[in-house]
Amino acid sequence: MPFDKVVICMVNLLALPYPRHKIESGSVCADGLISINLSSDLAPEVGLPTDNFNEILFLHFDDIPFLRLTRRGENLKGPLVSDVKRAIAFAKRIHKKDSGAKIAVHCQAGKSRSAAIALAINASLNPERYEEVVAAMLARDPEQQMCFNPRIVAIADKLLKTHRGLDFALMKLCAPYRSWKKYWDY
């Protein structure tokens, strides 16, 4: 068995990212759902098949790597430390009840905000195995769509005291992350 297959089998992936349309289609069922919506979304539950999930956590922030950004007259709000803390605590609580539990994490496209939150959750359950966690998540993304929000990654690195372990692993293994980070000059 190739080494990368062994690594993937050894890492516990509790959380996986999805685009909103996949969740709304009803094809995803999980023990928990973290629903990441735009900061301007006043009705985030509309369209979600809430019966497919035992518990739901709603977070509201835009896909930017800054605390705040005004662009084209729109005031955007980036992810906060408290958002990442709440997501990790939510997932850990569900995992404590059932170690085989699964968490779906969605945002609009399912590749930046949700991928980074899922990464933070998975890293919190697999301490010091950041490269393995990144490799396992990327193995589930054959089209290389995930690009991971750099602010969430930085917050997770600080909260989990990884010494930038997630950022280094992503820089090494994920070309879309490198591009996204360079685009935002983060």
Residue, then its C-alpha position, 0 to 999 in steps of 0.5 A: m500500500p502506498f504511503d499516502k494511502v496509509v496516511i489517509c487511513m490513519v487520520n480521523l476526518l470528523a469534518l468535511p466541506y461542501p458547497r451550499h447547493k450540495i447541502e440543499s439537495g438533501s444528499v448530505c446527512a451528518d451528525g452536525l452541520i456548520s452552516i457558514n453564511l455571508s454576514s449579510d444573510l438574514a435567513p441562513e436556514v432557508g433551503l437547508p434540509t434541517d432534518n438531515f442533521n442532529e445539530i446545526l451551528f450557524l456562523h456569519f462571515d464573508d470569504i475575506p482574510f481580513l477582519r473588515l473590508t469595504r469593497r464596491g460599497e459593501n461592508l464585508k466582515g471576515p472570520l473572527v477568532s470566536d467563529v473558529k473557537r465556536a466551530i471547534a467546540f461544536a465539533k468536539r462536543i459532537h465527537k465526544k458524544d460519538s467518536g464516529a460522528k461526522i460534521a458537514v461544513h458548508c459555505q457558498a462554494g465549499k472550498s475556502r471558508s468551509a474547507a478552512i473550518a473543516l481543516a481547523i476541526n480535523a487538526s484539533l482532533n489530530p494534534e501535530r499531524y497537520e500535513e497528514v490532515v491536509a493530505a487526507m482532506l486534499a485526497r477527497d478533492p481530486e479536482q483541487q477546488m479547495c483553497f482554504n481561507p488564509r485568515i481562518v488557517a492563521i486563527a486555527d494555527k494560533l488557537l491550536k498552537t501549531h507554530r504555523g503547522l497548518d499554513f506550512a502544510l498547505m503551502k507545501l501540499c496545496a497549490p490553490y492555497r498558495s495562489w489564494k494566499k498570494y492573491w490576498d497578499y496575506 
